[in-house]
Amino acid sequence: HYAAAQKQAEPAVLQPTPQPKDDFQEELVVRPLHSGDIYASFQFRTLWETDFMRGNKVSHYRLFPKSLGQVISKFSVRELHISFTQGYWRTMQWGQPYLPSPPGAELWVWFQDSVTDVDATWKELTNVLSGIFCASLNFIDSTNTVQPSASFKPLGIGNVTDHRFLRYATLPREIVCTENLTPWKKLLPCGSKAGLAVLLKSEKLFHSSFHSQAVHIRPVCQDWQCKTTSWELRQTLNVVFDLHNSGQGKREWSLFKMFSRTLTEACPLASSSKIYIDITDNPEQFELSPATSLLSQAMVLGDRRTFSVYDLTQQDTFGSVRSLNLLIRWKSTEGDMLRPLLHAERYVAGYGLQTGEIHTLMYNHHPYRSFPVLLLDSVPWYLRLYIHTLTVTSKGKDNKPSYIHYQPSKDRVRPHLLEMLVQLPPNSVTEVTVQFERALLKWTEYTPDPNHGFYVGSSVISSLVPSTVAMDTNSTRERPLFSSFFPCKEESSYFVRVYTEPLLVNLPTPDFSMPYNVICLTCTVVAVGYGSLYNLLTRSFQIEEPSPGLAKRIANVIRKMRGVPPL
Amino acid sequence: MSGLPGFLIDDRLHFPSCPSQGGQRFLVEMAAPLTLLLVLAVTIRAALFRSSLAELIAERVEVVSPITAWKRVVEGLALLDLGVSPYSGDVFHELADVITAVALYMAVKDYNKQVFRKQKFALEADRYPLDCLELIRSPKEMYYIPLKVAMFYLLNPFTILSCVAKSTCGLNNAVVALFIFSTIKGNTLLSAIFLCLATYQSIYPLTLCAPAMLYLMQRQYIPVNFRRASFWWFIAQYLFMYLGSLFVLICLSFFLLGSWDYMPSVYGFILSVPDLTPNIGLFWYFFAEMFEHFRLFFLCVFQINVFFYTIPLSVKLKEHPVFLIFMQLAVISIFKSYPTVGDIALYMAFLPVWSHLYRFLRNTFLVSCVLLACSTLFPVLWHLWIYAGSANSNFYYAITLLFNVAQILLVSDYFYAFLRREHHLTYGLYLKRKDGSEATLVLK
């Protein structure tokens, strides 16, 4: 959608070179949120027209990072999506994000169909990525990897849809910090020395309510006939600054306040470098300085938004001081936020450490349209789901899913995978409940802090949500009748992915200080059994002769030595 | 001379033989109390099924284990066909209990007849010393034993809990009871088939092969002697029938399910103990706290422990195969990998058959107190660990240990009493020492 937005605003600039063409674009979108927080989304896109697959040895890397290029060619990756997130995106307060991501680390990869052993390749790939991003992705193994059958379709071109080549894993416990940001910044052509990446300083970025950095690699079409394909690498960084923590309570944001830096120049290698400020909510509500006359409109997430554009490739953007510090000041705090149409929550119900129930609630806020959603749940094997207790209810009535794909878990080998297609009625809450039993694990399988609990990864809810603007007759009044009967393709529905909260579940624990004691005590009981039965099997009854006193016994011994009969 | 049975004629003991008419009258007389007992048992279970306790009981770990839980059976069925409503099947479980009780009743009745006959022949051959006449059993005291066995099984709180929890243990017990009944009746083929069914469900009844073979050889007057060809021939026959039916069953399962997956998932599950859900046995906490390096070693030790007592016990008790069955069942129930109270109820049902050993038991008070206390403490400490959070797993584990020690004590006590009675029947009841004073017997 952003590609569409950019093409509407300005034609994309491609500089033809004799080398395989590559192109770099950077942009920053700033969206003031209704609660006074501010949402900044960086996107850095590198397009490279080359073919890793057909045996050409690529040795000259210019804008595309070499580490990722080698990863793609060595592991025959078709698409790679990895994200590291700290914090949980609050949909009801902040609206929908441009690029959703679950808390922790998430990695999903489509492999080429030339790969013979996908599991081995996946294992190697996770270890290599763990090294590239300085993250502990090596914890991804078969116990938290699943193969979703419907929720994660390829985002780039390609006709392989056999989900044997798809792997999805999430690490909800993963923490994001400066160590992960630094290698991420190194992948950018300008590094953090010029352009928008100058703003990415960790002391401010991690002092925020939400921080997410991601890398997306996919093949895209070079032209509209798709005769040639190129590889697209998108690095995205989403951050939400809190009004009270970073904003000191004042509804006034500036680039310096957010990032403790100002911009001085665009990245020289970038063909386009822009900042978009979302001023749709009420153009009079915000005061932007320095003012700009460039405006752009785009359909984003089912809503027509207006943006003020600052073009960093133009020298006069920086003014006489040769630095750009955008200031956004609220003038009033009125106005409604557009309520997100799809929203989800998840929690664990029940008490005690034996059983529990997972409840997933999905809210459909569309006033009159129902739409189907795909729910993907991956539950670790030690929470034993009872799928016959699965219930889906909407508005108090049973709502049978039209498609259920369930893969049961295998102890210590793979997790549960549950995918369902549920139709959400308009203006309703749909509740999905399933009971589970908690397992007692071997004492070595617990994490170092076992009473903290075990994390269950976020559920993924994917859907094509119908847009509310589609039926708005105001927008169709100027258009001829022959084109306004059916909702226009671009406005009718948009793709949304919502992640629920991860769950924290406590398991019963054995006493970790007692392995030796337990072994001794249990072996004692077994020995008691063995001992009594051994006695009864090997001994026989005899009449007991009372044993003589000590003196007599000694006397008998002496008499035996003398050869005289005993007393 | 008082206290002797009242039919001492001419210094020899006469027992009326049981003609077939008397036998039929016997049957009719016993049918009424048995039916009453069955009706009472079914009523109790039906009442509990309808009450709200049924769900509570079905979740108790002492009553259901991962291999017997009905919830898992339903889950399996639900996975086979998503959308099929689960089968509730109360009647199915009550029926299993009734079958077990009736089979045990008839088995014990037949066994009593055999005991009588052997005793009569031994008396006529003057094999018993005269002062042990108190130990001779009379029809009057043995009249109610089959009913008592059925009652011990049906009205045992352990059995009732097991049935109400819809544990598949009731089904296992029914098959074992049918095996015992067909063995005592002398039907070799049926005995092999039922034993094969019992082994198919859980591997441990394999050890019951030995007592079955010993009993059937005794019944057919084949001497238990390694040098005799008839001994080996009978063993070959029995094993052929047993292994043949086992082979047929396994192939049938393969064709029904379409793959060999069920073998590692059922037998591998029982043998390798991957699921450490707490139960009343010794395995779960032991393997939860085991060092990884030694896991395989101790797994083998614990599993061999169940099978290990078969041969020594068979050698010692080759003249008394039914007591051997009782001992084997007890050993299996105590040392198996996922025991439940239903398994205990099965061997406890046999205790009335050995009621004549009461005078030689040494630890009745201790054992009964400990068993009662542990049975009441199990749910309390489970609640404290899992729900209240004020205890930890050690509390529950301690009660498990105590419960198993009490069971071991019970079984070894009965074994001691049995061996002692046999000793007295050979050497006389009132033994004197060399100097004429009262003697005490010890095991040396």
Contacts between the chains, C-beta under 8 A, distances in Angstrom:
chain1	res1	chain2	res2	distance
A	351	B	387	6.6
A	352	B	386	4.9
A	352	B	387	4.1
A	353	B	385	7.7
A	353	B	386	4.6
A	353	B	387	7.6
A	353	B	389	7.9
A	354	B	59	7.1
A	354	B	386	5.0
A	354	B	387	7.8
A	355	B	59	7.2
A	386	B	71	6.6
A	386	B	75	5.4
A	387	B	75	6.7
A	387	B	78	6.0
A	387	B	79	6.7
A	387	B	82	7.4
A	388	B	74	5.7
A	388	B	75	5.6
A	388	B	77	7.9
A	388	B	78	3.6
A	388	B	86	5.6
A	404	B	82	6.0
A	406	B	79	7.6
A	406	B	82	7.0
A	408	B	79	6.2
A	411	B	274	5.2
A	411	B	275	6.9
A	412	B	274	7.2
A	439	B	275	7.2
A	439	B	276	7.2
A	439	B	277	6.8
A	440	B	276	4.6
A	440	B	277	6.1
A	440	B	278	6.3
A	440	B	284	7.1
A	440	B	288	5.9
A	440	B	393	8.0
A	441	B	276	7.0
A	441	B	288	7.5
A	442	B	276	6.8
A	442	B	287	7.1
A	442	B	288	5.7
A	442	B	290	7.3
A	442	B	292	7.8
A	443	B	288	5.9
A	443	B	289	5.3
A	444	B	292	6.1
A	508	B	278	7.9
A	508	B	385	7.1
A	508	B	386	6.2
A	508	B	393	6.8
A	509	B	392	7.7
A	509	B	393	7.1
A	510	B	285	6.5
A	510	B	288	4.7
A	510	B	289	5.8
A	510	B	393	5.0
A	511	B	289	7.9
A	511	B	392	5.7
A	511	B	393	5.8
A	511	B	394	5.2
A	514	B	289	6.2
A	514	B	394	6.8
A	515	B	289	4.2
A	515	B	290	7.2
A	515	B	291	6.5
A	518	B	285	5.7
A	518	B	286	6.2
A	518	B	289	4.3
A	518	B	397	7.2
A	519	B	286	6.7
A	519	B	289	6.9
A	519	B	290	7.1
A	519	B	298	7.8
A	521	B	401	6.0
A	522	B	282	5.2
A	522	B	285	7.2
A	522	B	286	4.4
A	522	B	401	7.2
A	525	B	282	6.2
A	525	B	401	5.4
A	525	B	404	5.5
A	525	B	405	5.7
A	525	B	408	7.4
A	526	B	282	6.9
A	526	B	302	7.5
A	526	B	305	6.2
A	526	B	335	7.5
A	528	B	405	6.0
A	528	B	408	5.8
A	529	B	334	7.0
A	529	B	335	7.3
A	529	B	408	4.4
A	529	B	412	7.7
A	530	B	305	7.6
A	532	B	408	6.5
A	532	B	409	7.6
A	532	B	412	3.8
A	532	B	415	8.0
A	533	B	309	6.1
A	533	B	312	7.7
A	533	B	313	7.6
A	533	B	412	6.3
A	533	B	415	7.3
A	535	B	443	6.0
A	536	B	316	7.9
A	536	B	412	6.4
A	536	B	415	5.1
A	536	B	416	5.9
A	536	B	419	6.2
A	536	B	443	7.2
A	537	B	312	5.0
A	537	B	313	7.1
A	537	B	316	5.2
A	539	B	443	4.2
A	539	B	444	5.7
A	540	B	423	7.7
A	540	B	443	7.1
A	540	B	444	7.2
A	541	B	419	7.3
A	541	B	420	6.5
A	541	B	423	4.5
A	541	B	441	4.7
A	541	B	442	7.3
A	541	B	443	6.3
A	541	B	444	8.0
A	542	B	441	7.1
A	542	B	442	6.6
A	542	B	443	7.8
A	542	B	444	4.8
A	543	B	431	6.0
A	543	B	433	5.9
A	543	B	439	4.5
A	543	B	440	7.5
A	543	B	441	6.5
A	544	B	439	6.9
A	544	B	440	4.9
A	544	B	441	6.9
A	544	B	442	4.7
A	545	B	433	7.1
A	545	B	434	7.7
